Amino acid sequence: MDYLDIANSLPMWIAASLAVIVCLCQAILFLRRSWIDGKKVGLTDEQLRAGFRSGAISAVGPAVAILMGMVALLVSLGGAISWMRLSFIGSVMFELMAAGFGTEAVGIELGAPDMNVTAFANAVWTMTLGAVGWLVITGLFTPNMEAIRRKLAGGREALLPVITICAMLGAFAYLSTERILRFDHQTIAWAIGALTMGILLTTARSRNLQWLREWSLGISMFTGMIIASFFM
Amino acid sequence: MSEEVGTTANVFEDEYIPFISRWGMITNLTAAVLSFGPVFVLATVFGVMPTSAAILAGFVSIISVSGAFWIVEPISYFPVLGIPGTYMAFMSGNISNLRLPCAAVAQESAGVEAGTNEGAIISTLGVAASIIVNVIILTIGVILGAALIDALPEGVRAAFDNILPAIFGAIFVQFALAQPKIGVVALVIGGFMTWLLREGYLAFLPGVPSYAVIIVSVFGTIAVGRWMFERGMIRT
């Protein structure tokens, strides 16, 4: 029996679906509760809808990019695992690396013609064990992290938003400089994405254009992507 | 007025957060168990079980890369994601390319400030929307199969390599518009750390030391930002 027949079998799809269903259930549970309590803390229906809608609009581009990456996983790991790992926990780069480590541990290269069911199983073991820590640590310690955040603000409520903006800028500076310093089409994509967003948000804020706020990220990411692809 | 502020803060802290923390713990730990579903099926239904030496070898390789991130990432992204966003983002993955950008644009669109109670609630909506959209698109993609995606012109597929840096640039600017001085500080710190990593000056650290770059970028920027705020160099 070819390992891909096992990888794409019904029991594997059922196992993969259970994890994705928990992820969706959590999203829907939190969504519902945020909507109800959002109104109680004084957010309007329009604000809640705008938040949800803009999140959905902006997710399309990245999700299609993830789908492109899923193809790389599909050919060597089959549908069920690829679909599960990218809907839940993983990212393309991480999963490819973990799967590669798993097959190499039994002396086979990921996707090589001699790939067998044992190598496949070890890849899945490695992907599972390599990521389970994120679920366990956030499952157990997330409320404790709030104490760290308050400590960073030194007990001053006014400082909390500053801390958040600093953290966001720090994280995205880390993600950005890794691309900027390549000095290639990725640098151009970064610069065009940044410039477009700057223009769109300044316009949206000064003229109070709500639709433009919601589409700003979607338009910026595609503008950057398309212009940069002329430089590849 | 003060009474009303008190009530809304109570809803957030006494009802919303305890509900989210309880269900976040239950769902994330359930997901941790269910993530073993495929290896369980392989072992029981198909009788396929690698040797424990092979599993251990794979585990040691991957944990040398991801182990530090298990702790560094939740702590570094927490000030942005808040309690509900942290549970959801680490359950669903694809954090920097999907969850954080969607949380940020949701807050901008609703006109709420990041790091406030309202910001936490709105970012939850943005992240939830991104989870639903991502699962729908991947499900359609896996049903249609790789053949359809392979049929796309090479240029279109290659262009998607550029979407990630464009997202990073856009989100960076969204927050730099609010605090331009901190934006410059963050780029200098992040750029310096990335340079150290590239030149091999962080090689003394175990594993793949990009975790050092992220933690210094985030907490270094927080430290400088706080120092500037205390000296009145920036305002909220």
HADDOCK unambig.tbl for C-alpha pairs under 7 A between the chains (distance, minus, plus):
assign (segid A and resid 11 and name CA) (segid B and resid 41 and name CA) 6.69 0.50 0.50
assign (segid A and resid 12 and name CA) (segid B and resid 38 and name CA) 5.84 0.50 0.50
assign (segid A and resid 12 and name CA) (segid B and resid 41 and name CA) 6.56 0.50 0.50
assign (segid A and resid 15 and name CA) (segid B and resid 37 and name CA) 4.97 0.50 0.50
assign (segid A and resid 15 and name CA) (segid B and resid 38 and name CA) 5.42 0.50 0.50
assign (segid A and resid 16 and name CA) (segid B and resid 37 and name CA) 6.94 0.50 0.50
assign (segid A and resid 16 and name CA) (segid B and resid 38 and name CA) 6.48 0.50 0.50
assign (segid A and resid 18 and name CA) (segid B and resid 34 and name CA) 6.92 0.50 0.50
assign (segid A and resid 19 and name CA) (segid B and resid 31 and name CA) 5.97 0.50 0.50
assign (segid A and resid 19 and name CA) (segid B and resid 34 and name CA) 5.55 0.50 0.50
assign (segid A and resid 19 and name CA) (segid B and resid 35 and name CA) 6.20 0.50 0.50
assign (segid A and resid 22 and name CA) (segid B and resid 27 and name CA) 6.75 0.50 0.50
assign (segid A and resid 22 and name CA) (segid B and resid 31 and name CA) 6.52 0.50 0.50
assign (segid A and resid 23 and name CA) (segid B and resid 91 and name CA) 6.50 0.50 0.50
assign (segid A and resid 23 and name CA) (segid B and resid 92 and name CA) 6.54 0.50 0.50
assign (segid A and resid 24 and name CA) (segid B and resid 132 and name CA) 6.90 0.50 0.50
assign (segid A and resid 26 and name CA) (segid B and resid 27 and name CA) 6.59 0.50 0.50
assign (segid A and resid 27 and name CA) (segid B and resid 88 and name CA) 6.89 0.50 0.50
assign (segid A and resid 27 and name CA) (segid B and resid 128 and name CA) 4.95 0.50 0.50
assign (segid A and resid 28 and name CA) (segid B and resid 128 and name CA) 6.98 0.50 0.50
assign (segid A and resid 30 and name CA) (segid B and resid 20 and name CA) 6.98 0.50 0.50
assign (segid A and resid 31 and name CA) (segid B and resid 124 and name CA) 6.77 0.50 0.50
assign (segid A and resid 31 and name CA) (segid B and resid 125 and name CA) 5.71 0.50 0.50
assign (segid A and resid 31 and name CA) (segid B and resid 128 and name CA) 6.19 0.50 0.50
assign (segid A and resid 34 and name CA) (segid B and resid 121 and name CA) 5.61 0.50 0.50
assign (segid A and resid 37 and name CA) (segid B and resid 16 and name CA) 6.55 0.50 0.50
assign (segid A and resid 38 and name CA) (segid B and resid 121 and name CA) 6.31 0.50 0.50
assign (segid A and resid 40 and name CA) (segid B and resid 8 and name CA) 6.67 0.50 0.50
assign (segid A and resid 41 and name CA) (segid B and resid 8 and name CA) 4.56 0.50 0.50
assign (segid A and resid 41 and name CA) (segid B and resid 11 and name CA) 6.80 0.50 0.50
assign (segid A and resid 47 and name CA) (segid B and resid 110 and name CA) 4.49 0.50 0.50
assign (segid A and resid 48 and name CA) (segid B and resid 110 and name CA) 6.82 0.50 0.50
assign (segid A and resid 48 and name CA) (segid B and resid 122 and name CA) 6.66 0.50 0.50
assign (segid A and resid 50 and name CA) (segid B and resid 106 and name CA) 6.90 0.50 0.50
assign (segid A and resid 50 and name CA) (segid B and resid 109 and name CA) 5.77 0.50 0.50
assign (segid A and resid 50 and name CA) (segid B and resid 110 and name CA) 5.61 0.50 0.50
assign (segid A and resid 51 and name CA) (segid B and resid 106 and name CA) 4.05 0.50 0.50
assign (segid A and resid 51 and name CA) (segid B and resid 107 and name CA) 6.39 0.50 0.50
assign (segid A and resid 51 and name CA) (segid B and resid 109 and name CA) 5.93 0.50 0.50
assign (segid A and resid 51 and name CA) (segid B and resid 110 and name CA) 5.43 0.50 0.50
assign (segid A and resid 51 and name CA) (segid B and resid 122 and name CA) 5.78 0.50 0.50
assign (segid A and resid 51 and name CA) (segid B and resid 125 and name CA) 6.03 0.50 0.50
assign (segid A and resid 51 and name CA) (segid B and resid 126 and name CA) 5.62 0.50 0.50
assign (segid A and resid 52 and name CA) (segid B and resid 106 and name CA) 6.64 0.50 0.50
assign (segid A and resid 52 and name CA) (segid B and resid 125 and name CA) 4.99 0.50 0.50
assign (segid A and resid 52 and name CA) (segid B and resid 126 and name CA) 4.98 0.50 0.50
assign (segid A and resid 52 and name CA) (segid B and resid 129 and name CA) 5.76 0.50 0.50
assign (segid A and resid 54 and name CA) (segid B and resid 105 and name CA) 6.42 0.50 0.50
assign (segid A and resid 54 and name CA) (segid B and resid 106 and name CA) 5.55 0.50 0.50
assign (segid A and resid 54 and name CA) (segid B and resid 109 and name CA) 6.76 0.50 0.50
assign (segid A and resid 54 and name CA) (segid B and resid 126 and name CA) 6.94 0.50 0.50
assign (segid A and resid 55 and name CA) (segid B and resid 102 and name CA) 4.66 0.50 0.50
assign (segid A and resid 55 and name CA) (segid B and resid 103 and name CA) 6.80 0.50 0.50
assign (segid A and resid 55 and name CA) (segid B and resid 105 and name CA) 6.60 0.50 0.50
assign (segid A and resid 55 and name CA) (segid B and resid 106 and name CA) 5.55 0.50 0.50
assign (segid A and resid 55 and name CA) (segid B and resid 126 and name CA) 4.08 0.50 0.50
assign (segid A and resid 55 and name CA) (segid B and resid 127 and name CA) 6.58 0.50 0.50
assign (segid A and resid 55 and name CA) (segid B and resid 129 and name CA) 5.51 0.50 0.50
assign (segid A and resid 55 and name CA) (segid B and resid 130 and name CA) 5.76 0.50 0.50
assign (segid A and resid 56 and name CA) (segid B and resid 126 and name CA) 6.96 0.50 0.50
assign (segid A and resid 56 and name CA) (segid B and resid 129 and name CA) 4.91 0.50 0.50
assign (segid A and resid 56 and name CA) (segid B and resid 130 and name CA) 5.38 0.50 0.50
assign (segid A and resid 56 and name CA) (segid B and resid 133 and name CA) 6.24 0.50 0.50
assign (segid A and resid 58 and name CA) (segid B and resid 102 and name CA) 6.13 0.50 0.50
assign (segid A and resid 59 and name CA) (segid B and resid 98 and name CA) 6.35 0.50 0.50
assign (segid A and resid 59 and name CA) (segid B and resid 102 and name CA) 6.57 0.50 0.50
assign (segid A and resid 59 and name CA) (segid B and resid 130 and name CA) 5.07 0.50 0.50
assign (segid A and resid 59 and name CA) (segid B and resid 133 and name CA) 6.46 0.50 0.50
assign (segid A and resid 59 and name CA) (segid B and resid 134 and name CA) 6.88 0.50 0.50
assign (segid A and resid 60 and name CA) (segid B and resid 133 and name CA) 6.78 0.50 0.50
assign (segid A and resid 62 and name CA) (segid B and resid 97 and name CA) 6.54 0.50 0.50
assign (segid A and resid 62 and name CA) (segid B and resid 98 and name CA) 6.01 0.50 0.50
assign (segid A and resid 63 and name CA) (segid B and resid 134 and name CA) 5.17 0.50 0.50
assign (segid A and resid 63 and name CA) (segid B and resid 137 and name CA) 6.61 0.50 0.50
assign (segid A and resid 65 and name CA) (segid B and resid 160 and name CA) 5.75 0.50 0.50
assign (segid A and resid 67 and name CA) (segid B and resid 138 and name CA) 5.86 0.50 0.50
assign (segid A and resid 67 and name CA) (segid B and resid 141 and name CA) 6.62 0.50 0.50
assign (segid A and resid 68 and name CA) (segid B and resid 157 and name CA) 6.90 0.50 0.50
assign (segid A and resid 71 and name CA) (segid B and resid 146 and name CA) 5.77 0.50 0.50
assign (segid A and resid 79 and name CA) (segid B and resid 142 and name CA) 6.35 0.50 0.50
assign (segid A and resid 83 and name CA) (segid B and resid 138 and name CA) 6.55 0.50 0.50
assign (segid A and resid 83 and name CA) (segid B and resid 142 and name CA) 6.80 0.50 0.50
assign (segid A and resid 87 and name CA) (segid B and resid 92 and name CA) 6.20 0.50 0.50
assign (segid A and resid 87 and name CA) (segid B and resid 134 and name CA) 6.74 0.50 0.50
assign (segid A and resid 87 and name CA) (segid B and resid 135 and name CA) 5.52 0.50 0.50
assign (segid A and resid 88 and name CA) (segid B and resid 91 and name CA) 6.04 0.50 0.50
assign (segid A and resid 88 and name CA) (segid B and resid 92 and name CA) 4.16 0.50 0.50
assign (segid A and resid 88 and name CA) (segid B and resid 93 and name CA) 5.84 0.50 0.50
assign (segid A and resid 89 and name CA) (segid B and resid 90 and name CA) 6.12 0.50 0.50
assign (segid A and resid 89 and name CA) (segid B and resid 91 and name CA) 5.13 0.50 0.50
assign (segid A and resid 89 and name CA) (segid B and resid 92 and name CA) 4.50 0.50 0.50
assign (segid A and resid 89 and name CA) (segid B and resid 93 and name CA) 3.86 0.50 0.50
assign (segid A and resid 90 and name CA) (segid B and resid 93 and name CA) 4.78 0.50 0.50
assign (segid A and resid 90 and name CA) (segid B and resid 94 and name CA) 6.17 0.50 0.50
assign (segid A and resid 91 and name CA) (segid B and resid 93 and name CA) 6.24 0.50 0.50
assign (segid A and resid 91 and name CA) (segid B and resid 94 and name CA) 5.08 0.50 0.50
assign (segid A and resid 98 and name CA) (segid B and resid 62 and name CA) 5.92 0.50 0.50
assign (segid A and resid 101 and name CA) (segid B and resid 58 and name CA) 5.45 0.50 0.50
assign (segid A and resid 101 and name CA) (segid B and resid 61 and name CA) 6.33 0.50 0.50
assign (segid A and resid 101 and name CA) (segid B and resid 62 and name CA) 6.77 0.50 0.50
assign (segid A and resid 102 and name CA) (segid B and resid 58 and name CA) 4.66 0.50 0.50
assign (segid A and resid 105 and name CA) (segid B and resid 54 and name CA) 5.49 0.50 0.50
assign (segid A and resid 105 and name CA) (segid B and resid 57 and name CA) 5.70 0.50 0.50
assign (segid A and resid 105 and name CA) (segid B and resid 58 and name CA) 5.53 0.50 0.50
assign (segid A and resid 106 and name CA) (segid B and resid 54 and name CA) 6.02 0.50 0.50
assign (segid A and resid 118 and name CA) (segid B and resid 48 and name CA) 6.54 0.50 0.50
assign (segid A and resid 118 and name CA) (segid B and resid 49 and name CA) 6.93 0.50 0.50
assign (segid A and resid 118 and name CA) (segid B and resid 50 and name CA) 5.74 0.50 0.50
assign (segid A and resid 121 and name CA) (segid B and resid 39 and name CA) 6.82 0.50 0.50
assign (segid A and resid 121 and name CA) (segid B and resid 42 and name CA) 6.99 0.50 0.50
assign (segid A and resid 121 and name CA) (segid B and resid 48 and name CA) 6.93 0.50 0.50
assign (segid A and resid 121 and name CA) (segid B and resid 49 and name CA) 6.85 0.50 0.50
assign (segid A and resid 121 and name CA) (segid B and resid 50 and name CA) 6.63 0.50 0.50
assign (segid A and resid 122 and name CA) (segid B and resid 50 and name CA) 5.94 0.50 0.50
assign (segid A and resid 122 and name CA) (segid B and resid 54 and name CA) 6.99 0.50 0.50
assign (segid A and resid 122 and name CA) (segid B and resid 55 and name CA) 6.08 0.50 0.50
assign (segid A and resid 124 and name CA) (segid B and resid 39 and name CA) 6.59 0.50 0.50
assign (segid A and resid 125 and name CA) (segid B and resid 39 and name CA) 6.28 0.50 0.50
assign (segid A and resid 125 and name CA) (segid B and resid 55 and name CA) 6.57 0.50 0.50
assign (segid A and resid 126 and name CA) (segid B and resid 55 and name CA) 6.80 0.50 0.50
assign (segid A and resid 126 and name CA) (segid B and resid 58 and name CA) 5.35 0.50 0.50
assign (segid A and resid 126 and name CA) (segid B and resid 59 and name CA) 5.45 0.50 0.50
assign (segid A and resid 126 and name CA) (segid B and resid 62 and name CA) 6.95 0.50 0.50
assign (segid A and resid 128 and name CA) (segid B and resid 35 and name CA) 6.31 0.50 0.50
assign (segid A and resid 128 and name CA) (segid B and resid 36 and name CA) 6.48 0.50 0.50
assign (segid A and resid 129 and name CA) (segid B and resid 59 and name CA) 6.36 0.50 0.50
assign (segid A and resid 130 and name CA) (segid B and resid 59 and name CA) 6.44 0.50 0.50
assign (segid A and resid 130 and name CA) (segid B and resid 62 and name CA) 5.53 0.50 0.50
assign (segid A and resid 130 and name CA) (segid B and resid 63 and name CA) 5.76 0.50 0.50
assign (segid A and resid 130 and name CA) (segid B and resid 66 and name CA) 6.50 0.50 0.50
assign (segid A and resid 132 and name CA) (segid B and resid 32 and name CA) 5.80 0.50 0.50
assign (segid A and resid 133 and name CA) (segid B and resid 70 and name CA) 5.67 0.50 0.50
assign (segid A and resid 134 and name CA) (segid B and resid 70 and name CA) 4.93 0.50 0.50
assign (segid A and resid 134 and name CA) (segid B and resid 90 and name CA) 6.21 0.50 0.50
assign (segid A and resid 135 and name CA) (segid B and resid 28 and name CA) 5.58 0.50 0.50
assign (segid A and resid 135 and name CA) (segid B and resid 29 and name CA) 6.50 0.50 0.50
assign (segid A and resid 135 and name CA) (segid B and resid 32 and name CA) 5.62 0.50 0.50
assign (segid A and resid 135 and name CA) (segid B and resid 90 and name CA) 6.39 0.50 0.50
assign (segid A and resid 135 and name CA) (segid B and resid 91 and name CA) 6.25 0.50 0.50
assign (segid A and resid 136 and name CA) (segid B and resid 29 and name CA) 6.07 0.50 0.50
assign (segid A and resid 136 and name CA) (segid B and resid 32 and name CA) 6.45 0.50 0.50
assign (segid A and resid 138 and name CA) (segid B and resid 74 and name CA) 6.93 0.50 0.50
assign (segid A and resid 138 and name CA) (segid B and resid 87 and name CA) 6.14 0.50 0.50
assign (segid A and resid 139 and name CA) (segid B and resid 24 and name CA) 6.54 0.50 0.50
assign (segid A and resid 139 and name CA) (segid B and resid 25 and name CA) 4.47 0.50 0.50
assign (segid A and resid 139 and name CA) (segid B and resid 28 and name CA) 5.02 0.50 0.50
assign (segid A and resid 139 and name CA) (segid B and resid 29 and name CA) 5.57 0.50 0.50
assign (segid A and resid 139 and name CA) (segid B and resid 87 and name CA) 6.95 0.50 0.50
assign (segid A and resid 140 and name CA) (segid B and resid 25 and name CA) 6.26 0.50 0.50
assign (segid A and resid 142 and name CA) (segid B and resid 83 and name CA) 6.24 0.50 0.50
assign (segid A and resid 143 and name CA) (segid B and resid 21 and name CA) 6.70 0.50 0.50
assign (segid A and resid 143 and name CA) (segid B and resid 83 and name CA) 6.48 0.50 0.50
assign (segid A and resid 145 and name CA) (segid B and resid 75 and name CA) 6.69 0.50 0.50
assign (segid A and resid 149 and name CA) (segid B and resid 79 and name CA) 6.33 0.50 0.50
assign (segid A and resid 160 and name CA) (segid B and resid 115 and name CA) 5.88 0.50 0.50
assign (segid A and resid 161 and name CA) (segid B and resid 114 and name CA) 5.92 0.50 0.50
assign (segid A and resid 161 and name CA) (segid B and resid 115 and name CA) 4.40 0.50 0.50
assign (segid A and resid 161 and name CA) (segid B and resid 116 and name CA) 6.36 0.50 0.50
assign (segid A and resid 162 and name CA) (segid B and resid 236 and name CA) 6.61 0.50 0.50
assign (segid A and resid 163 and name CA) (segid B and resid 222 and name CA) 5.78 0.50 0.50
assign (segid A and resid 164 and name CA) (segid B and resid 79 and name CA) 5.03 0.50 0.50
assign (segid A and resid 164 and name CA) (segid B and resid 80 and name CA) 5.36 0.50 0.50
assign (segid A and resid 164 and name CA) (segid B and resid 114 and name CA) 6.45 0.50 0.50
assign (segid A and resid 164 and name CA) (segid B and resid 115 and name CA) 5.31 0.50 0.50
assign (segid A and resid 165 and name CA) (segid B and resid 175 and name CA) 6.50 0.50 0.50
assign (segid A and resid 166 and name CA) (segid B and resid 182 and name CA) 6.72 0.50 0.50
assign (segid A and resid 166 and name CA) (segid B and resid 221 and name CA) 5.59 0.50 0.50
assign (segid A and resid 166 and name CA) (segid B and resid 222 and name CA) 5.05 0.50 0.50
assign (segid A and resid 166 and name CA) (segid B and resid 225 and name CA) 6.34 0.50 0.50
assign (segid A and resid 167 and name CA) (segid B and resid 79 and name CA) 6.40 0.50 0.50
assign (segid A and resid 167 and name CA) (segid B and resid 80 and name CA) 6.68 0.50 0.50
assign (segid A and resid 167 and name CA) (segid B and resid 218 and name CA) 4.93 0.50 0.50
assign (segid A and resid 167 and name CA) (segid B and resid 219 and name CA) 6.95 0.50 0.50
assign (segid A and resid 167 and name CA) (segid B and resid 221 and name CA) 6.78 0.50 0.50
assign (segid A and resid 167 and name CA) (segid B and resid 222 and name CA) 6.09 0.50 0.50
assign (segid A and resid 168 and name CA) (segid B and resid 80 and name CA) 6.12 0.50 0.50
assign (segid A and resid 169 and name CA) (segid B and resid 172 and name CA) 6.14 0.50 0.50
assign (segid A and resid 169 and name CA) (segid B and resid 175 and name CA) 6.55 0.50 0.50
assign (segid A and resid 169 and name CA) (segid B and resid 183 and name CA) 6.09 0.50 0.50
assign (segid A and resid 169 and name CA) (segid B and resid 186 and name CA) 5.95 0.50 0.50
assign (segid A and resid 170 and name CA) (segid B and resid 186 and name CA) 5.04 0.50 0.50
assign (segid A and resid 170 and name CA) (segid B and resid 190 and name CA) 6.88 0.50 0.50
assign (segid A and resid 170 and name CA) (segid B and resid 217 and name CA) 4.79 0.50 0.50
assign (segid A and resid 170 and name CA) (segid B and resid 218 and name CA) 4.20 0.50 0.50
assign (segid A and resid 170 and name CA) (segid B and resid 221 and name CA) 5.58 0.50 0.50
assign (segid A and resid 171 and name CA) (segid B and resid 214 and name CA) 6.36 0.50 0.50
assign (segid A and resid 171 and name CA) (segid B and resid 217 and name CA) 6.40 0.50 0.50
assign (segid A and resid 171 and name CA) (segid B and resid 218 and name CA) 5.48 0.50 0.50
assign (segid A and resid 172 and name CA) (segid B and resid 168 and name CA) 6.25 0.50 0.50
assign (segid A and resid 172 and name CA) (segid B and resid 172 and name CA) 5.77 0.50 0.50
assign (segid A and resid 173 and name CA) (segid B and resid 186 and name CA) 5.72 0.50 0.50
assign (segid A and resid 173 and name CA) (segid B and resid 187 and name CA) 5.10 0.50 0.50
assign (segid A and resid 173 and name CA) (segid B and resid 190 and name CA) 5.29 0.50 0.50
assign (segid A and resid 174 and name CA) (segid B and resid 190 and name CA) 4.72 0.50 0.50
assign (segid A and resid 174 and name CA) (segid B and resid 213 and name CA) 6.84 0.50 0.50
assign (segid A and resid 174 and name CA) (segid B and resid 214 and name CA) 5.97 0.50 0.50
assign (segid A and resid 174 and name CA) (segid B and resid 217 and name CA) 6.16 0.50 0.50
assign (segid A and resid 175 and name CA) (segid B and resid 168 and name CA) 6.78 0.50 0.50
assign (segid A and resid 176 and name CA) (segid B and resid 165 and name CA) 6.80 0.50 0.50
assign (segid A and resid 176 and name CA) (segid B and resid 168 and name CA) 5.81 0.50 0.50
assign (segid A and resid 176 and name CA) (segid B and resid 169 and name CA) 6.63 0.50 0.50
assign (segid A and resid 177 and name CA) (segid B and resid 190 and name CA) 6.30 0.50 0.50
assign (segid A and resid 177 and name CA) (segid B and resid 191 and name CA) 5.29 0.50 0.50
assign (segid A and resid 177 and name CA) (segid B and resid 194 and name CA) 6.70 0.50 0.50
assign (segid A and resid 178 and name CA) (segid B and resid 194 and name CA) 6.17 0.50 0.50
assign (segid A and resid 179 and name CA) (segid B and resid 165 and name CA) 6.38 0.50 0.50
assign (segid A and resid 186 and name CA) (segid B and resid 162 and name CA) 5.87 0.50 0.50
assign (segid A and resid 186 and name CA) (segid B and resid 165 and name CA) 5.96 0.50 0.50
assign (segid A and resid 189 and name CA) (segid B and resid 162 and name CA) 5.85 0.50 0.50
assign (segid A and resid 189 and name CA) (segid B and resid 165 and name CA) 5.74 0.50 0.50
assign (segid A and resid 189 and name CA) (segid B and resid 166 and name CA) 4.85 0.50 0.50
assign (segid A and resid 190 and name CA) (segid B and resid 165 and name CA) 4.66 0.50 0.50
assign (segid A and resid 190 and name CA) (segid B and resid 166 and name CA) 4.38 0.50 0.50
assign (segid A and resid 190 and name CA) (segid B and resid 168 and name CA) 6.61 0.50 0.50
assign (segid A and resid 190 and name CA) (segid B and resid 169 and name CA) 4.62 0.50 0.50
assign (segid A and resid 191 and name CA) (segid B and resid 169 and name CA) 6.25 0.50 0.50
assign (segid A and resid 192 and name CA) (segid B and resid 166 and name CA) 6.80 0.50 0.50
assign (segid A and resid 193 and name CA) (segid B and resid 166 and name CA) 4.25 0.50 0.50
assign (segid A and resid 193 and name CA) (segid B and resid 167 and name CA) 6.37 0.50 0.50
assign (segid A and resid 193 and name CA) (segid B and resid 169 and name CA) 5.15 0.50 0.50
assign (segid A and resid 193 and name CA) (segid B and resid 170 and name CA) 4.94 0.50 0.50
assign (segid A and resid 194 and name CA) (segid B and resid 166 and name CA) 6.93 0.50 0.50
assign (segid A and resid 194 and name CA) (segid B and resid 169 and name CA) 4.21 0.50 0.50
assign (segid A and resid 194 and name CA) (segid B and resid 170 and name CA) 4.26 0.50 0.50
assign (segid A and resid 194 and name CA) (segid B and resid 173 and name CA) 5.59 0.50 0.50
assign (segid A and resid 197 and name CA) (segid B and resid 170 and name CA) 5.10 0.50 0.50
assign (segid A and resid 197 and name CA) (segid B and resid 173 and name CA) 6.71 0.50 0.50
assign (segid A and resid 197 and name CA) (segid B and resid 174 and name CA) 6.93 0.50 0.50
assign (segid A and resid 198 and name CA) (segid B and resid 173 and name CA) 6.14 0.50 0.50
assign (segid A and resid 198 and name CA) (segid B and resid 174 and name CA) 6.94 0.50 0.50
assign (segid A and resid 210 and name CA) (segid B and resid 109 and name CA) 6.90 0.50 0.50
assign (segid A and resid 213 and name CA) (segid B and resid 108 and name CA) 6.81 0.50 0.50
assign (segid A and resid 213 and name CA) (segid B and resid 109 and name CA) 5.35 0.50 0.50
assign (segid A and resid 214 and name CA) (segid B and resid 105 and name CA) 6.93 0.50 0.50
assign (segid A and resid 214 and name CA) (segid B and resid 109 and name CA) 5.38 0.50 0.50
assign (segid A and resid 217 and name CA) (segid B and resid 105 and name CA) 6.83 0.50 0.50
assign (segid A and resid 217 and name CA) (segid B and resid 170 and name CA) 6.63 0.50 0.50
assign (segid A and resid 220 and name CA) (segid B and resid 170 and name CA) 6.47 0.50 0.50
assign (segid A and resid 221 and name CA) (segid B and resid 163 and name CA) 5.75 0.50 0.50
assign (segid A and resid 221 and name CA) (segid B and resid 166 and name CA) 4.95 0.50 0.50
assign (segid A and resid 221 and name CA) (segid B and resid 167 and name CA) 5.21 0.50 0.50
assign (segid A and resid 222 and name CA) (segid B and resid 163 and name CA) 6.75 0.50 0.50
assign (segid A and resid 224 and name CA) (segid B and resid 163 and name CA) 6.95 0.50 0.50
assign (segid A and resid 224 and name CA) (segid B and resid 166 and name CA) 5.11 0.50 0.50
assign (segid A and resid 225 and name CA) (segid B and resid 159 and name CA) 6.20 0.50 0.50
assign (segid A and resid 225 and name CA) (segid B and resid 160 and name CA) 6.72 0.50 0.50
assign (segid A and resid 225 and name CA) (segid B and resid 162 and name CA) 4.76 0.50 0.50
assign (segid A and resid 225 and name CA) (segid B and resid 163 and name CA) 4.91 0.50 0.50
assign (segid A and resid 225 and name CA) (segid B and resid 166 and name CA) 6.33 0.50 0.50
assign (segid A and resid 226 and name CA) (segid B and resid 159 and name CA) 6.73 0.50 0.50
assign (segid A and resid 228 and name CA) (segid B and resid 162 and name CA) 6.69 0.50 0.50
assign (segid A and resid 229 and name CA) (segid B and resid 159 and name CA) 5.32 0.50 0.50
